[in-house]
């Protein structure tokens, strides 16, 4: 019997999806791809294959999960299997350079960015970018890896030459203009089946750790038993997103064959929108969703169920 195959390397992020699949009575199987083998002489099973491999997998000691998954996706696609967020989506997930080029190709504005390999090249890039404030970030990132704000090249040099310098897993550091927002928040738009589901407003007052997954919340951002409710939650669902921006994002996702994603943007003090991150392994915040009555993983599970119907219909024809 055909089923939904969930390709991933982080159970903490996937359990919310499998609970929804079980709730809907959908057959599924997890493929945990931190290590494994691919027999290229065999055909894969029939079903729907949903890729949830993250760019931050190396932070969980799953250094080669993206590389293994790329091979698995190539194998699945070669045999014509129905793959959600396939090899092209993975290529964007693990490289912000690829993301920005794909976004720009669709007319979506991204911050001015220079990619550099080598410590002196990082300094040279900061000098060339020509702005007074800039940030560093990792090309293969996730969870705000390597994101730091600098107001001078000298402070950047001190950081790069110090033991605190974080070498990106792919060796590529991005130097990016700092977008000064009038208020300390960014917006993340969630899409399922390439269609807009909701947006979440994320408070950045405490820094750049913006992953909405419950497992990423290291601070006391939400009420626990016997504790006082914070005045302002870090994640808040909102519908105040420009319709034309949503349309441009949906066109970008369609062009790149990405079905499920979270796309993050920020506005500067003049109201201009800058898109700076595409998450093809998107997560959702339970507290924000409960308050709004909208549930991303439920929508994902329903979508996968509809995709499974297509496969089973084809098998019986």
Helices and strands as residue ranges (DSSP letters): E 3-8, H 11-23, E 28-32, E 47-51, G 57-60, H 65-78, E 82-84, H 87-93, H 96-105, E 113-116, H 119-129, E 134-138, E 148-150, H 153-160, E 173-177, E 185-192, E 195-203, G 214-216, E 235-238, H 243-255, E 260-267, E 273-279, H 286-292, H 296-316
